[in-house]
Amino acid sequence: MDSFYSVDSASKVTVFLYNDSTEYPATIVGTDSQTDLAVIKIDKTDLTAAELGDSDSVRVGEFSMAIGNPLGMQSSVTAGMISAVNREVTDEDGTLYKLIQTDAAINSGNSGGALVNSKGQVIGINTLKLSGTGIEGIGFAIPINSTKDIYSQLIQYNKVKRPYIGIGGVDLDQETASRNNLVVGVYVRTVEEFSAAEKAGIKIGDVIIGIDGTSITTMDELNEIKNGHQIGDTITLKINRSGEEKDIVLTLGEQP
């Protein structure tokens, strides 16, 4: 996969605008490594804002165009179509994304650029591609609707505030669970001090098998439901402890 850019570790960030040779120094307002998004600011007025589209209404087969600076070639555009929506992709760090897939050519330097529809509306932010022998035209963009809360929080707080349980977990499949006399679910390997999990009585060795009445078997499933809540919300975890099931109610904290 295409490598990710670490804007938070950059010594300098500059911006070039279309048909403008001026190099504008940029201030990093906030970054979010979990979604690979950042907000930067330049000192310039009278700019035209991009019109945002509705990524939830994007359909397979629609026109798409990627804008960016691939391989240092400024203000390049490539065109194609929407190949898939809600495509689940895991990067090399194990982070799961739900992305728009496009066959518009995306290369190093396109990351952070716009994916637009036939109306010129931004429907996604280009983020990565699949690469390798025999692989052609498989690129991905973060749906623009999923970025709105992120960039709003980055502007307001300089970070993203997320609900937090406070555990480290391991997915148990049927084979591993049976071998260790456990059940399928999320095995609690660590519990953070002073976290919501510790305060509620979650213990190392517990296996989480459900949340808010929904059965889960993986950490991704647990996080997807948890991330649908707000900090301060109350959730109910169903755990298996030493062969006995138990409901534990906890109040979500804020991710450090």
C-alpha positions as CSV (number, residue, x, y, z in Angstrom):
1,M,0.0,0.0,0.0
2,D,1.0,3.6,-0.4
3,S,2.9,5.0,2.6
4,F,1.2,7.5,4.8
5,Y,2.4,11.1,5.3
6,S,3.2,12.1,8.9
7,V,2.2,15.8,8.9
8,D,2.5,16.0,12.7
9,S,6.2,15.2,12.5
10,A,6.9,17.6,9.6
11,S,9.4,20.4,10.2
12,K,7.6,22.7,7.8
13,V,4.3,22.6,5.9
14,T,3.8,24.8,2.9
15,V,0.9,25.3,0.5
16,F,0.8,26.2,-3.2
17,L,-2.5,27.3,-4.7
18,Y,-3.6,26.8,-8.3
19,N,-2.1,29.5,-10.7
20,D,-0.2,31.0,-7.8
21,S,3.6,30.7,-7.5
22,T,3.6,31.9,-3.9
23,E,4.7,29.5,-1.3
24,Y,2.4,29.9,1.7
25,P,3.7,28.7,5.1
26,A,1.0,26.7,6.9
27,T,0.2,26.3,10.6
28,I,-0.9,22.8,11.7
29,V,-4.2,23.3,13.6
30,G,-4.6,19.7,14.5
31,T,-4.0,16.1,13.4
32,D,-5.7,12.8,13.9
33,S,-3.6,9.7,13.2
34,Q,-6.6,7.4,13.6
35,T,-8.3,8.8,10.5
36,D,-5.2,10.0,8.7
37,L,-6.6,13.6,8.7
38,A,-5.3,17.0,9.5
39,V,-6.4,20.6,9.4
40,I,-3.9,23.3,8.3
41,K,-4.2,27.0,8.0
42,I,-2.6,29.6,5.8
43,D,-2.6,33.4,6.1
44,K,-4.6,34.5,3.0
45,T,-8.1,35.9,2.4
46,D,-10.5,35.9,-0.5
47,L,-10.1,32.2,-1.1
48,T,-13.0,30.2,-2.7
49,A,-14.1,27.3,-0.5
50,A,-14.6,23.9,-2.1
51,E,-18.2,22.7,-2.3
52,L,-18.7,19.5,-0.3
53,G,-20.8,16.7,-1.8
54,D,-22.8,14.0,-0.1
55,S,-20.6,10.9,0.1
56,D,-23.4,8.8,1.4
57,S,-25.2,9.2,-1.9
58,V,-22.2,8.1,-4.0
59,R,-23.0,5.1,-6.2
60,V,-20.8,2.6,-8.0
61,G,-20.2,3.6,-11.6
62,E,-20.3,7.3,-11.1
63,F,-17.6,9.6,-12.5
64,S,-14.8,10.5,-10.1
65,M,-11.7,12.8,-10.5
66,A,-8.7,12.9,-8.2
67,I,-6.8,16.1,-7.7
68,G,-3.3,16.5,-6.2
69,N,0.4,16.7,-6.7
70,P,1.4,13.1,-7.7
71,L,5.2,12.7,-7.7
72,G,5.6,16.4,-7.4
73,M,3.6,17.3,-10.5
74,Q,1.5,20.1,-9.1
75,S,-2.2,20.5,-9.8
76,S,-2.6,17.2,-11.7
77,V,-6.0,15.6,-12.2
78,T,-6.9,12.0,-13.1
79,A,-10.3,10.6,-13.9
80,G,-12.2,7.4,-13.5
81,M,-15.2,6.0,-11.8
82,I,-16.4,4.9,-8.4
83,S,-15.4,1.3,-8.1
84,A,-16.9,0.5,-4.6
85,V,-18.2,2.3,-1.5
86,N,-17.8,1.3,2.1
87,R,-14.8,-0.8,1.2
88,E,-13.1,-2.0,4.3
89,V,-9.3,-1.6,4.1
90,T,-6.7,-2.3,6.8
91,D,-3.4,-0.4,6.5
92,E,0.0,-1.7,7.5
93,D,-0.5,-0.5,11.0
94,G,-3.7,-2.6,11.4
95,T,-6.1,0.4,11.3
96,L,-9.4,-0.4,9.6
97,Y,-10.9,2.2,7.3
98,K,-14.2,2.3,5.4
99,L,-13.3,4.0,2.1
100,I,-14.5,4.9,-1.4
101,Q,-12.7,2.9,-4.0
102,T,-11.9,4.5,-7.3
103,D,-9.9,3.6,-10.5
104,A,-8.8,7.2,-11.0
105,A,-5.0,7.0,-10.8
106,I,-3.8,7.8,-7.3
107,N,0.0,8.1,-6.6
108,S,2.3,9.4,-4.0
109,G,1.4,13.1,-3.7
110,N,-2.3,12.6,-4.2
111,S,-2.8,11.9,-0.5
112,G,-4.8,14.7,1.0
113,G,-6.1,15.8,-2.3
114,A,-9.8,15.9,-3.3
115,L,-11.8,13.2,-5.0
116,V,-14.6,15.0,-6.7
117,N,-17.8,14.1,-8.6
118,S,-19.1,15.3,-11.9
119,K,-20.4,18.5,-10.3
120,G,-17.0,19.4,-8.9
121,Q,-18.1,18.6,-5.4
122,V,-15.6,17.0,-3.0
123,I,-16.8,13.5,-2.1
124,G,-13.6,12.2,-0.6
125,I,-10.1,12.8,0.5
126,N,-7.5,10.7,-1.3
127,T,-5.6,8.6,1.1
128,L,-3.9,5.4,-0.2
129,K,-3.6,2.9,-3.1
130,L,-2.9,-0.8,-3.6
131,S,0.4,-1.3,-5.4
132,G,2.4,-4.3,-6.7
133,T,2.9,-6.4,-9.7
134,G,-0.4,-6.9,-11.6
135,I,-2.3,-4.3,-9.6
136,E,-3.8,-1.5,-11.5
137,G,-6.3,1.3,-10.7
138,I,-7.2,0.5,-7.1
139,G,-7.1,3.7,-5.1
140,F,-9.1,4.8,-2.0
141,A,-10.5,8.0,-0.5
142,I,-11.9,8.8,2.9
143,P,-15.7,9.6,2.4
144,I,-16.1,13.4,3.0
145,N,-19.2,12.9,5.3
146,S,-17.0,10.9,7.7
147,T,-14.5,13.8,8.0
148,K,-16.9,16.6,9.0
149,D,-17.0,15.8,12.7
150,I,-13.3,15.1,12.7
151,Y,-12.2,18.5,11.1
152,S,-14.8,20.4,13.2
153,Q,-13.2,19.0,16.4
154,L,-9.7,19.6,15.1
155,I,-10.6,23.2,14.6
156,Q,-12.3,23.6,17.9
157,Y,-10.1,21.5,20.2
158,N,-6.9,20.8,18.1
159,K,-7.6,17.1,18.6
160,V,-10.5,14.6,18.3
161,K,-12.3,13.7,21.5
162,R,-13.3,10.0,21.4
163,P,-15.1,7.8,23.9
164,Y,-12.8,5.4,25.7
165,I,-13.2,2.1,27.5
166,G,-9.6,1.6,28.6
167,I,-8.7,-2.0,27.7
168,G,-6.3,-3.7,25.5
169,G,-7.9,-6.7,23.8
170,V,-7.1,-9.8,21.7
171,D,-9.7,-11.4,19.3
172,L,-10.4,-15.0,20.2
173,D,-11.4,-17.3,17.3
174,Q,-13.0,-20.6,18.0
175,E,-9.8,-22.6,17.8
176,T,-7.9,-20.3,20.2
177,A,-10.8,-20.1,22.6
178,S,-11.3,-23.9,22.7
179,R,-7.6,-24.5,23.2
180,N,-7.6,-22.1,26.3
181,N,-11.0,-23.2,27.7
182,L,-12.4,-19.8,26.9
183,V,-15.3,-18.5,24.6
184,V,-15.2,-16.6,21.3
185,G,-14.9,-12.8,21.9
186,V,-12.5,-10.1,22.9
187,Y,-10.0,-11.3,25.5
188,V,-9.1,-8.5,27.9
189,R,-5.3,-8.5,28.0
190,T,-4.8,-5.1,29.8
191,V,-6.9,-2.7,31.8
192,E,-5.7,0.9,32.0
193,E,-5.4,2.5,35.4
194,F,-8.2,4.9,36.4
195,S,-10.1,4.1,33.1
196,A,-13.8,3.5,32.7
197,A,-13.1,-0.2,32.5
198,E,-11.2,-0.3,35.8
199,K,-13.8,1.7,37.6
200,A,-16.5,-0.6,36.3
201,G,-14.7,-3.7,37.4
202,I,-13.5,-5.2,34.1
203,K,-10.6,-7.6,34.9
204,I,-7.7,-9.0,32.9
205,G,-8.9,-12.4,31.6
206,D,-12.5,-11.4,31.0
207,V,-13.8,-12.1,27.5
208,I,-16.2,-9.4,26.2
209,I,-18.9,-11.1,24.1
210,G,-21.5,-8.3,23.7
211,I,-22.1,-4.6,24.0
212,D,-25.5,-2.9,24.4
213,G,-27.3,-6.2,23.6
214,T,-25.4,-6.9,20.4
215,S,-23.1,-9.9,20.3
216,I,-19.5,-9.2,19.2
217,T,-16.5,-11.4,18.4
218,T,-13.8,-8.9,17.5
219,M,-12.3,-5.6,18.8
220,D,-13.3,-3.9,15.5
221,E,-16.9,-4.8,16.2
222,L,-16.6,-3.6,19.8
223,N,-15.0,-0.3,18.7
224,E,-17.6,0.3,15.9
225,I,-20.4,0.3,18.4
226,K,-18.5,2.2,21.1
227,N,-17.5,4.9,18.6
228,G,-21.2,5.5,18.0
229,H,-21.5,6.8,21.5
230,Q,-20.4,10.1,23.1
231,I,-18.1,10.6,26.0
232,G,-20.1,10.3,29.2
233,D,-22.6,7.8,27.7
234,T,-23.4,4.6,29.6
235,I,-22.9,1.3,27.9
236,T,-23.4,-2.3,29.0
237,L,-20.7,-4.9,28.3
238,K,-21.6,-8.6,28.5
239,I,-18.5,-10.5,29.6
240,N,-17.7,-14.2,30.2
241,R,-15.6,-14.5,33.4
242,S,-14.5,-18.0,34.4
243,G,-17.3,-19.6,32.4
244,E,-20.1,-17.3,33.8
245,E,-21.7,-14.5,31.9
246,K,-22.1,-11.1,33.5
247,D,-23.3,-7.6,32.5
248,I,-21.1,-4.7,33.4
249,V,-22.3,-1.1,33.1
250,L,-19.7,1.6,32.5
251,T,-19.5,5.3,31.7
252,L,-17.3,6.0,28.7
253,G,-14.4,8.3,29.4
254,E,-12.3,10.4,27.0
255,Q,-9.5,8.8,25.1
256,P,-6.1,10.2,26.3
